[in-house]
Amino acid sequence: MKLPLSLASALALSLAACSEAPEAQVDTPVAQLVSDETLAAAVANEARHEAARALDESRMPAEVLAFLGLEQGDDAVDLISGGGYWAEILAEAVGEDGSVTALEPEQFYDEERWAALSAAQPDIALERYRFEDFQSEPHRFDFAVMNLVYHDLYWESEEYDVPRSEPSAYLATLYAAMKPGGVVGVIDHVANPGDTREAVESFHRIEPAVVRADFEKAGFVLEAQSDMLANPEDDHTVNVFDPAIRGKTDRFVMKFVKPAVGS
């Protein structure tokens, strides 16, 4: 049977479309974790200040960054930097396609320390702000580390000009500043259960459950937790600056992630 011309033409076009080669797929770069060798080299960098290097044994920076999943090319941030310990290591680890920002409260800023660090690591972008007035543009960072300072969000001090603030405000800004899928690593001294502000004031410690609850309320998800920095001999009843325990406190490591969907 001979098909009508219009139907034959439509059928021919349909067959031709089916026989065309599929469109070329655009390859999306696959994120690569920073290798153990690169992390080790970043820590072993001889340009690092001797005082910073002396902290490596207790802080285990290469192991912590590997656990947190630092990736090549990450836009990373050292939160409440405290002199740039983590920023200096991150600057060597993220590679040429990455970036490192150190966010340092004005109340803790040490001009001499930062001048020396900036000379050694000019690629670190230092941003200063009032401790109680943390602000940031949205979707800036892939990776953040907050080392032994989250408890300070519950701290207030006339001596250091740190007024009372609410951690929820800080975390709301941090959540917005992280890119979808971004990682925030939190390391802090373990406190026994009890009043959070009292534990911070007396011991500069914080209960892990409080940190988890705060971050989850802000929208983050706890992806993993490690006891690599745990010390069962620390009973959490001594101030972390006491010479008997300083540098040997029982610490937790938490990996929080900002959900990639609906962020």
Secondary structure, DSSP 8 states (H G I E B T S, - for coil): ----HHHHHHHHHHHHHHHS------------B--HHHHHHHHH-TTS-HHHHTTHHHH-HHHHHHHHT-BTT-EEEEET-TTTHHHHHHHHHS-TT-EEEEEEEGGG--HHHHHHHHHH-TTEEEEEE-TT-----SS-EEEEEEES-GGGGG--BTTTTB----HHHHHHHHHHHEEEEEEEEEEEEB--SS-HHHHHHHHS-B-HHHHHHHHHHHT-EEEEEE-TT--TT--S-S-TTSTTTTT---EEEEEEE--SS--
